[in-house]
Amino acid sequence: MATKILKQFSREEVAKHNKPDDLWIIVDAKVYDVTRFQGLHPGGASVFLEEGIPGQDATEAFYGLHRHEVLLRPQYARLQIGTIKDEKSVIVSRVPGELSLVPYAEPTWLTKGYHSPYFKESHRALQKAIRQFTDDYVYPDAQAREEDGKRPSLDVIAKMSELNIHAMRMGPGKHLKGRTLMGGIVKPEEFDYFHEMIITQEMTRHGARGYGDGLQAGAVIGLPPVLNFARPELRERVVDEVLSGKKFISLAISEAFAGSDVQGLKTTAKKTEDGKFWIINGTKKWITNGVFSDYFTVGCKTDDGFTVILVERGDGVETKPIKTSYSSTAGTAYITFENVKVPVENTLGPEGGGLLVMLSNFNHERWVMCCSSARSQRQIVEECLKWTNQRKAFGKPLNSQAVIRSKLASMIARVESVQSWLETITFQMCNMSYKEQAQKLAGPIGLLKMYATRSAQETAQDAVQVFGGRGITKTGMGRFVEHYHRTVPFDSLLGGAEDVLGDLGVRQAIRQMPKNARL
């Protein structure tokens, strides 16, 4: 396809084309002929005929209404007929993989001139590679799937498998041994929780909450019990199938009858007379990835108490999609188990010892949610900083208003404190055994998740006020803010409600109070 040759014009030449039947405008030193397009403009032709627009520089007016990406769409890009002589465009698209230069748009350790004791060269190399991968493959798929509601594309899942991204999202461990991680950027034996945090935070940048959960979130929370508690032959088969992207798994604990109250679950598992099989009956609700899962890590009530069993999709297993306030691409499901026959060998951990199996997984699950919450808040901070800098009100940028700056200050303070606390806990995780983490970090991680998700909701509310009507509009300038405000409550519920986790943290602290402590 031949490259379009663009002419150069002076501003005086462009100014002559200022009539409805001959209408040009300038946007960022680029000249557009909108004569035929004006009648097709979603906002009406009158927008082009307002004072100061026909034949003039409409850059400020354009960016007060549209995102830069609009100019890159083929149907609008072809309207460009030239450029302004001796002038250069100031506004350029961010190159995929590059860091943002907007203040606070990146965590401190990625900001030029700042330092951190936590991150080594392998962390920085992994961040760069994961960002490039996310920008090239994950982001475009996320935006498309948010629109059509379909599950994440299998070719993206396959590409993640090739680089062992699925395996790295399970955290450090023996499952990484012998694998080539991200083309060899980081060795299995040096992979730590900061590497995992980087993967989670970079892949959160697609800004599509439902897609984020659809992109193997079920495996992140459903596979670790198999990794840690399954019999060797079962573990090897299932882990290989899931990490290779050939099959999918989800964690099936919550029910309509019980959520945080694990002991109140009603799904039952009874052994057959010969003791070789479990017969499972019951229902599960709000199960992420359940619609398209092949395996389910299921919490059941047994004669010995609470037991976790791996169930394979088959006779008696039925999944139905649940409509939620985010897209169906997450595969949120209502699951029915009706006389499902499962080999006793599929029991994860000891019979009646399911609480240990689940509690050992909760810390990691909640920590992952804190990682993604911190990064998604930062994206909203960047959106608000950009918008308030370009949007004019009362003849001045929005950020000239003290009330707006106050909201920005609160947003920045919240996201920086969440990230700082997160990095502190992550450092502890890197220097504690799994058993020590379970003993010492359940409370701090619970408190962090409570604080992170409450901060996120406050930031979402502030962002809507900053964007005004655009903050509740699904398209255009405020689309990411609208999406964030609509879906942010998910973070406050998944992995344990805020109040439950806050109480967990305080109860753990109370148990550790010295007996002689007095005012």
HELIX and SHEET records of a PDB file:
HELIX    1   1 ARG A   11  ALA A   15  1                                   5    
HELIX    2   2 GLN A   38  LEU A   40  5                                   3    
HELIX    3   3 ALA A   45  LEU A   49  5                                   5    
HELIX    4   4 THR A   59  TYR A   63  1                                   5    
HELIX    5   5 GLU A   69  LEU A   72  1                                   4    
HELIX    6   6 PRO A   74  ALA A   77  1                                   4    
HELIX    7   7 THR A  108  LEU A  110  5                                   3    
HELIX    8   8 GLU A  121  PHE A  133  1                                  13    
HELIX    9   9 THR A  134  VAL A  138  3                                   5    
HELIX   10  10 TYR A  139  ASP A  148  1                                  10    
HELIX   11  11 LEU A  154  GLU A  162  1                                   9    
HELIX   12  12 ILE A  165  MET A  168  1                                   4    
HELIX   13  13 LYS A  174  LEU A  176  5                                   3    
HELIX   14  14 MET A  182  GLY A  184  5                                   3    
HELIX   15  15 PRO A  188  GLU A  190  5                                   3    
HELIX   16  16 TYR A  193  MET A  203  1                                  11    
HELIX   17  17 THR A  204  HIS A  206  5                                   3    
HELIX   18  18 ARG A  209  GLY A  214  1                                   6    
HELIX   19  19 ALA A  217  GLY A  222  1                                   6    
HELIX   20  20 PRO A  224  PHE A  229  1                                   6    
HELIX   21  21 PRO A  232  LEU A  243  1                                  12    
HELIX   22  22 VAL A  262  GLY A  264  5                                   3    
HELIX   23  23 GLY A  290  PHE A  292  5                                   3    
HELIX   24  24 SER A  328  ALA A  330  5                                   3    
HELIX   25  25 VAL A  344  ASN A  346  5                                   3    
HELIX   26  26 GLY A  354  GLN A  390  1                                  37    
HELIX   27  27 LEU A  398  SER A  400  5                                   3    
HELIX   28  28 ALA A  402  CYS A  430  1                                  29    
HELIX   29  29 TYR A  434  LYS A  440  1                                   7    
HELIX   30  30 ALA A  442  PHE A  467  1                                  26    
HELIX   31  31 GLY A  468  ILE A  472  5                                   5    
HELIX   32  32 GLY A  476  GLY A  478  5                                   3    
HELIX   33  33 ARG A  479  THR A  487  1                                   9    
HELIX   34  34 PRO A  489  LEU A  493  1                                   5    
HELIX   35  35 GLU A  498  ARG A  511  1                                  14    
SHEET    1   A 5 LYS A   7  PHE A   9  0                                        
SHEET    2   A 5 GLN A  80  ILE A  84  1                                        
SHEET    3   A 5 LYS A  30  ASP A  33 -1                                        
SHEET    4   A 5 ASP A  22  VAL A  27 -1                                        
SHEET    5   A 5 ASN A  18  LYS A  19 -1                                        
SHEET    1   B 4 ILE A 249  ALA A 252  0                                        
SHEET    2   B 4 TYR A 295  THR A 302  1                                        
SHEET    3   B 4 GLY A 305  GLU A 312 -1                                        
SHEET    4   B 4 THR A 347  LEU A 348 -1                                        
SHEET    1   C 4 THR A 268  LYS A 271  0                                        
SHEET    2   C 4 PHE A 277  ILE A 287 -1                                        
SHEET    3   C 4 ALA A 333  PRO A 343 -1                                        
SHEET    4   C 4 VAL A 317  PRO A 321 -1                                        
SHEET    1   D 2 LYS A 392  ALA A 393  0                                        
SHEET    2   D 2 LYS A 396  PRO A 397 -1                                        
END                                                                             
